[in-house]
């Protein structure tokens, strides 16, 4: 789903999704001419909260995989492989989007089929099912996002901001760089934890994806596998003053 850049008001939801509510945060941003404002930040989000915020948003970004490698899905539904090679392993572990992010951006996303990130992915699948979303590539207005990857694309430090106690200092510096580029009223409320900060970043990247300013996807595989939407440039505020 590509939202016209002529629209003068846009609401994006960013979700830092954990397998359980205590580590799940969600940030709702309202975009108007010149910048954005934090409408609300919710922590320890249960499914009902996520559903409520999603209903308020024009586009939603989830920091969790939205699908599994097709080779893995086919294998576990009816195992046929009789040998195990490095190539087989990679097909089972990584999606097309994971390979793309690795080759194009030098980042290695976690494997949704073999790493613990599979648990948030299962919760993400439940979210998609509740809302009748079959297109995992972003075509239905729900995007898979990667906050740390976005920081790297923007030329900012992308490691260490989640580890306390130094993480709080790093997040404050990162937010300063972001606010130098694009004003966001009330963004400081997202500094208290890495989950809240990732939710803010997810909402930022969601706006870029909804505006068609993210990389990919190159094939139809992403409809089932999901696609990581990394921004192609810094977020660009529309002309005028923020309201």
Secondary structure as UniProt FT lines:
FT   TURN            5..6
FT   STRAND          10..16
FT   HELIX           21..23
FT   STRAND          25..32
FT   TURN            33..34
FT   STRAND          35..43
FT   HELIX           47..56
FT   STRAND          59..62
FT   HELIX           70..77
FT   HELIX           86..93
FT   HELIX           96..105
FT   TURN            112..114
FT   HELIX           117..130
FT   TURN            131..132
FT   TURN            136..140
FT   STRAND          142..144
FT   HELIX           147..153
FT   TURN            154..155
FT   TURN            161..162
FT   TURN            164..165
FT   HELIX           166..181
FT   STRAND          183..185
FT   HELIX           187..190
FT   HELIX           194..210
FT   TURN            211..212
FT   HELIX           221..225
//
